[in-house]
Every structure is written in C-alpha cells, then in structure tokens.
C-alpha cells in the first residue's frame, strides 16, 4: 500500500519579502515528506536550511509555488489547526527553568485543551506516554533548570509529541550536545518516526549520525538547490560531493565523513595487515604532508611503510630499514 505524503511541495520558492521587494533564497523546489521516516536536511551555513524549515512550519510564507499539508494548502490552515499538525523544536535553549519537566511538556497539550489548559485524564495519559517515549519520565518532577542539555532536548521533543502532530520539524536539535547525547537524540528521533508513524524532518551538521540513522537525506546548497533521496542512494550516487563547494574538502565514501584534501609534497607507498590499520596509517602520513600510494607502485626511489601492527611500523627509505614501536616515534622521524 502506497504511503500518503504528510507534506508536498511543488515548484516552491522560498525567501523573504522586504520593503525593497522579494529576496529569493531557493526556487523550483519539489519534494515530499512521508510518515514513518526520519529525514535529515544537510547543508553549509547560509545554504537556506532555516528558511526552508520556517517555510514548512508556516513561520514565514513561501514566495511562490504550492505547499500542501495532508492534502490541504498550508496557507489555509488556521493557527490552531497548524499547532495540531506541525510540532516544532528549535535550537534555542528553553527559558523555562522554573517549570517542572511535567509542566513544560503539558504546555504542548494547549492546542487540544484550549485557553485555560485544563488537563483531563486523556491529556495526562498522553503526557505520561510522551515522557516515557523519550526516556525522561524519571525526571517528571525535576525543574527544567536542573537538566542537562541532552535531557532538556528530550523534554522539548516530548512537548512536540503531546501535540499529536503527524509532522515534527527540528532545527539543529543536537547543536549543543556532547557525542553521547547526539547519538541518543538521533536514535530517539528515528525510533519515534517508526513507532509513532510520524514524518520527522531535522536540520543538522552532525553528518556522521545523519548518514547512519536517517531514512532520507535532503541536501541543500546554493549551487545545486535541493536534492532528495534515500540515504544510501544519495551516498552511492555520489550526491555528497555536491553538498559543499569548497575545493579542499572531499567526502570519504568508505567511512562516511568529510576530510581535507591532501596536497602532500612527498609520496610514500603504504601497506598494512588490515583495513583499519591502513586507514589510520594513511591518516597519520597525510597529516604530515605525504601523499600515500598503494604498495604496488613502490620503487627504489620512494619510501615505503609496512604497518604490521600499531607497535611494529617498518619504514624502508633510501636503502635503510627501521622499525618503530609507535606512530609517535615514526612521525618524529618525518618531522
């Protein structure tokens, strides 16, 4: 059975209206977001990610084109209807330190409880389930000011969940988090997308986690506009090369990371006993100005490094052979 898109854009133009006229950021954008999927929006600073997210969340109007939310034009939604359909989590740190976790999450029920925010048994059950879903129920009575950044972000996600929205949009939700919290948040978002059948779209600079946990990628750049597709399709079709225009940055398709281009003035051939050792040997030599070539290209005029283990690194150079017990001692010779 074919999925129905939660949000659909056709020939969309995004940007700003000022007293001087329209300032277009991107135009001719067409895409769809589907329930049950985590989609990561990647791009350099200034590429227009925040403008796109604000347009999709109706925080600012589009300049042209069609944007439909569950089959209905987005501009036809009332503010109350939008708050029941789109949950938004921003990068800004929450200024609600005097509220308990439970009280802050409960605010997300306002689109359903009305002006006075009177909670009924159904509302309390939804809040309880959201706190449990993000793994923060044990902090329900704690003040928000007492939480870590990672815990606070989980609370904001729970607040979006209790809105019972089919679409959740997050602007760099892992921006201020440590590596463990970043992995936890990304894993949580993917799990929520699948288990609660929500369309979740987030912008992020955490490319490594995005490639591991995202079902879809949106790649946005000033030069190529917006490219959308399944994560592995985008990677293996070399779409990652178009994300950054900087000529000194390349994408490592074997390891899923960006790295600086090596402009080594000297060449060396390298061989190792396994792929992991080979990778980190090349990494060390590249950093010290060496361009590494496969062992098949070795000749008498070029130094050759044989990495048998991290504590047995044999360098053959100018007819002499020397074995080093560590990379530190090896690299000292190059310096």
Helices and strands as residue ranges (DSSP letters): E 5-18, E 21-34, E 37-42, H 49-56, E 64-69, E 72-73, G 74-76, H 79-83, E 86-89, H 101-106, G 107-109, H 110-113, H 121-133, G 137-139, G 144-146, H 149-161, E 167-171, H 179-195, E 199-203, H 207-213, E 216-221, E 225-230, H 231-236, G 239-242, E 249-252, E 257-260, E 266-272, H 275-287, E 290-294, G 295-297, E 303-309, E 312-317, E 320-324, H 327-334
